[in-house]
Amino acid sequence: MTDSHPEDASGEGVHACRQLLAVLSVAPTALTSVSTLSLALDNTLSLTVNYVADRFVLTRDGFAAYAKARTAAMPWDTALETLAALVADDLANELVPKWLRVTFTQDTHGAPRHSVVVEDRQPGWDHPTLLRSFESGR
C-alpha cells in the first residue's frame, strides 16, 4: 500500500470512471427512501451502495459500468479502505445524496472476511427513524 493517490496526476482516471455514473433527476417529494444497489465484482469482491437521494438517483447500468471500471483501474494491492473511500467520494460528487453508505466486502476462501463501510451525509441531514429501521432490517 502506498500513501499516494492511485490515480494519475492529471485526474483523468477519476473523471473517466465518474462519467460512467449515469443519474436520473427525481421530483421532490415529502417521502424519504433508501435506495440500494449491489454488485458482485468477481468471485471474492462485492460492492453495496445505500443512499437517500436528494435530486438524483443512480441508474443500474451506470452503477454496474462504474463499479467494474473503478475496481479494474485500481492497482491489485490497493487497500479495500482506499477503494471504499474513493467510491464514496465519486458518488458524493456525482450523486450528491442526503445520506450515503458504501460497503465493500471481500470474502476469499480460507481467509478472514473483510468488510469496509464508508458513510457520508449532507450537513444537518438526519433521519434517525429511517436509518435505525434500515440498520435493524439488515
PyMOL commands that set and color helices and strands:
alter all, ss='L'
color gray80, all
select helices_A, chain A and resi 12-18+60-73+80-95+128-136
alter helices_A, ss='H'
color red, helices_A
select strands_A, chain A and resi 23-25+35-40+45-52+56-58+99-106+114-121
alter strands_A, ss='S'
color yellow, strands_A
deselect
rebuild
show_as cartoon
